[in-house]
Amino acid sequence: MKARLSLTALVFALTLSTQAAAEGTKPAAATTKSKTMTAAATTTTKSSAEVLKSFFDAFGKGDADGVINTFHPDAAITAVRKASDRKGEQLHGSYTGKAGAKEFVTNMGKAFDTKAFSVEHLIGEGDVAYASGSFVHNIRSTGKPYASDWALKIIVKEGKILEYHFYEDSAGFIDASKK
């Protein structure tokens, strides 16, 4: 934490020096100001790209609680299509809140035996982040392989995923799910 405070103080001092140079005054205030900075001044919210990376990091480690904790309490999760009438362990559809995030992660685990999952692109701007990649799963109920490219869009609020919309080859999923 000390290094972070020093870096913040340095940036603050450089900002004051730059402003002082532009105004033709001395940057003496930089020394005084940087000494009074507190840890609270360094608190930052993760960017949308960092939040999405945290989601994928937890997902890659098999850390279900970590995945669930990336979601906002008011999260709206859409897996392929909106459907509030999703039944039981049906994967595709809508989920809400942390309880919905837990159900979504549980349903994924019950549906798929993941063989490969790659994130090829991840970008974020403001509160929106996008990622894309590919995966190969075996469908647990049939043992059949299911491969698809995918895309994900999230909207972040308060450092958590508020909206999550995942796109994949749902027709391929249906085919691989047939016994």
C-alpha positions in Angstrom: 0.0 0.0 0.0 2.9 2.3 0.7 4.2 2.1 -2.8 0.7 2.9 -4.1 0.5 6.0 -1.9 4.0 7.1 -3.1 3.0 6.6 -6.7 -0.2 8.6 -6.2 1.7 11.3 -4.4 4.1 11.4 -7.3 1.4 11.8 -9.8 -0.3 14.4 -7.7 3.0 16.3 -7.4 3.7 16.1 -11.1 0.2 17.4 -11.8 0.7 20.4 -9.5 4.2 21.0 -11.1 2.7 21.0 -14.6 -0.1 23.4 -13.5 2.4 25.7 -11.8 4.7 25.8 -14.8 1.7 26.7 -17.0 0.7 29.5 -14.6 4.3 30.7 -14.0 4.2 29.9 -10.2 6.2 27.6 -8.0 4.9 24.1 -7.2 5.5 24.3 -3.4 2.1 23.1 -2.7 3.0 19.6 -4.1 5.1 18.7 -1.1 2.5 19.7 1.4 -0.4 18.1 -0.4 1.4 14.8 -1.1 2.2 14.4 2.6 -1.5 14.6 3.6 -2.8 12.0 1.2 -4.5 9.0 2.7 -5.2 5.4 1.6 -8.8 6.5 0.8 -7.4 8.7 -2.0 -6.1 5.6 -3.8 -9.4 3.7 -3.9 -10.4 3.0 -7.4 -13.1 1.0 -9.1 -12.0 -1.6 -11.6 -12.4 -0.8 -15.3 -15.0 -2.8 -17.2 -12.1 -4.7 -18.9 -10.6 -5.5 -15.5 -13.9 -6.7 -14.2 -14.3 -9.0 -17.2 -10.8 -10.3 -16.9 -11.5 -11.1 -13.2 -14.6 -13.0 -14.3 -12.5 -15.1 -16.8 -9.7 -15.6 -14.3 -12.1 -17.0 -11.7 -13.8 -19.1 -14.4 -10.5 -20.5 -15.6 -9.6 -21.6 -12.1 -12.9 -23.3 -11.6 -13.6 -20.8 -8.8 -17.5 -20.7 -8.8 -17.7 -18.4 -5.8 -15.2 -16.0 -7.5 -17.3 -16.0 -10.7 -20.5 -15.4 -8.7 -18.8 -12.5 -6.8 -18.0 -10.7 -10.1 -21.8 -10.1 -10.5 -23.7 -7.1 -9.1 -26.6 -7.9 -6.7 -29.0 -6.6 -9.4 -27.4 -8.4 -12.3 -29.4 -9.3 -15.4 -27.8 -12.4 -17.1 -28.9 -13.4 -20.6 -27.5 -16.7 -21.9 -28.1 -16.6 -25.6 -31.7 -15.3 -25.4 -34.0 -13.6 -22.9 -36.5 -16.1 -21.5 -38.0 -15.7 -18.1 -39.8 -19.0 -18.4 -36.6 -21.0 -18.3 -37.2 -24.3 -16.6 -35.0 -26.0 -14.0 -31.5 -26.8 -15.4 -32.2 -25.3 -18.8 -29.1 -23.3 -19.6 -30.2 -20.7 -22.1 -32.4 -17.9 -20.9 -32.5 -15.2 -18.2 -31.2 -15.1 -14.7 -31.3 -12.3 -12.2 -29.2 -11.2 -9.2 -26.6 -13.2 -7.3 -28.9 -16.1 -6.9 -29.4 -16.1 -10.6 -25.6 -16.0 -11.2 -25.2 -19.0 -8.9 -27.9 -20.9 -10.8 -26.3 -19.9 -14.1 -22.9 -21.2 -13.0 -24.4 -24.4 -11.6 -26.4 -25.0 -14.8 -23.2 -24.6 -16.9 -21.4 -27.1 -14.7 -24.2 -29.6 -15.1 -24.5 -29.1 -18.9 -20.8 -29.0 -19.9 -17.6 -30.9 -19.5 -15.3 -28.2 -20.8 -12.4 -29.4 -23.0 -11.1 -26.1 -24.2 -12.1 -22.4 -23.7 -10.2 -19.5 -25.1 -10.6 -15.7 -24.8 -9.1 -14.3 -28.0 -10.2 -10.6 -27.6 -11.1 -8.5 -24.6 -11.8 -4.8 -24.8 -13.5 -2.3 -22.6 -14.5 1.4 -22.7 -16.3 3.2 -19.9 -18.8 0.8 -18.3 -19.0 -1.6 -21.3 -16.6 -4.5 -22.1 -16.7 -7.1 -24.9 -14.9 -10.4 -25.3 -14.8 -13.1 -27.9 -13.3 -16.5 -28.3 -14.1 -20.2 -28.8 -14.8 -23.3 -26.8 -15.2 -27.0 -27.0 -17.5 -28.8 -24.5 -18.8 -32.3 -24.2 -22.5 -32.2 -23.4 -22.8 -34.2 -20.1 -26.2 -35.7 -20.9 -25.1 -37.1 -24.4 -21.3 -37.2 -24.3 -21.4 -35.4 -27.7 -18.9 -32.6 -28.4 -20.2 -29.0 -28.8 -17.8 -26.5 -30.3 -18.6 -22.8 -30.9 -17.2 -19.4 -31.3 -18.7 -17.0 -28.7 -19.1 -13.3 -27.8 -19.8 -11.6 -24.5 -21.0 -8.1 -23.7 -21.1 -6.8 -20.1 -22.1 -3.6 -18.5 -20.4 -2.8 -15.2 -21.7 -0.9 -12.2 -19.8 -0.3 -9.0 -17.1 -2.7 -10.1 -19.4 -5.6 -10.7 -21.2 -7.1 -13.7 -24.7 -5.5 -13.9 -25.6 -6.9 -17.4 -24.2 -10.0 -19.0 -25.2 -11.2 -22.5 -23.4 -14.3 -23.9 -23.8 -15.3 -27.5 -22.9 -18.8 -28.9 -24.1 -21.3 -31.6 -27.3 -22.3 -29.8 -28.3 -24.5 -32.8 -25.1 -26.4 -32.3 -25.9 -26.8 -28.6 -29.4 -28.2 -29.5 -27.8 -30.7 -32.0 -25.2 -31.9 -29.5 -27.9 -32.2 -26.8 -30.0 -34.7 -28.8 -29.7 -38.3 -27.7 
